[in-house]
Structures are given as C-alpha cells and as structure tokens.
C-alpha cells in the first residue's frame, strides 16, 4: 500500500489496527499476509483466560496453538496450516 502521492510504502504494522484490547493486553503480530492483515500472532489472555485475537478476523478462520507455559499463538486457517496442525494433534 502506498501513501497518497508520496510513493512511499506504509509498513503492514502501521496499516492494520489489531484493536485496543489485543494491544493493551500484550498481543503481538508476528507475520502479515500479502494484504497487510495478520497471518500469525501471539494471543494475550483476558481476565477469564480466554484468548484474544486481533480485531476483525472471523473466529472460524483462526487456529490456536499452545506455545508453552500457558501462552498461545493464533494463525489464519489455510490448507497448509491445517495439515501442520494435524501433526501437532490439533484440528
């Protein structure tokens, strides 16, 4: 994506707003897709221990996985990710 008339690209992390709760609780975007949307992230947890995903991503498109020590990651569901998840015992 380009800023109007400047010819300069806007980095993906500046284009996408993952939401106040995701950011405030310590969520991190690890990887963006070709459209500047999150593809992989570290999920913060809310007060009840529920995973918080970046705003605007449909829940049915997300796969969560444990990264150890009570921490979780999330990523967009793709055929490749589903195959990988089967190997870890997910999906």
HELIX and SHEET records of a PDB file:
HELIX    1   1 UNK A   12  UNK A   15  1                                   4    
HELIX    2   2 UNK A   20  UNK A   24  1                                   5    
HELIX    3   3 UNK A   59  UNK A   61  5                                   3    
HELIX    4   4 UNK A   79  UNK A   88  1                                  10    
SHEET    1   A 3 UNK A  28  UNK A  32  0                                        
SHEET    2   A 3 UNK A  38  UNK A  45 -1                                        
SHEET    3   A 3 UNK A  51  UNK A  52 -1                                        
SHEET    1   B 4 UNK A  28  UNK A  32  0                                        
SHEET    2   B 4 UNK A  38  UNK A  45 -1                                        
SHEET    3   B 4 UNK A  71  UNK A  76 -1                                        
SHEET    4   B 4 UNK A  62  UNK A  68 -1                                        
END                                                                             
